[in-house]
């Protein structure tokens, strides 16, 4: 293999999702629920954390571009009646 298996961004997203899942599962187990329920809670939290962190760690900056171009077509006197 020449390059890495995963990019740094992908590794960070998966690591953060793993931490969220482990925390949710551990807290569920500490709350007195059974081990399978804790495992399911951890897996659900990790599954929801992946798209969250994927959007949060945005390399391209696509979210910021939309805000900059939002008012590009409006001139100073338009819409003032």
Secondary structure, 3 states (H helix, E strand, C coil): CCCCCCCHHHHHHHHHHHHHHHHHHHHHHHCCCCHHHHHHHHHHHHHHHHHHHHHHCCCCCHHHHHHHCCCCCCCCCCCCC
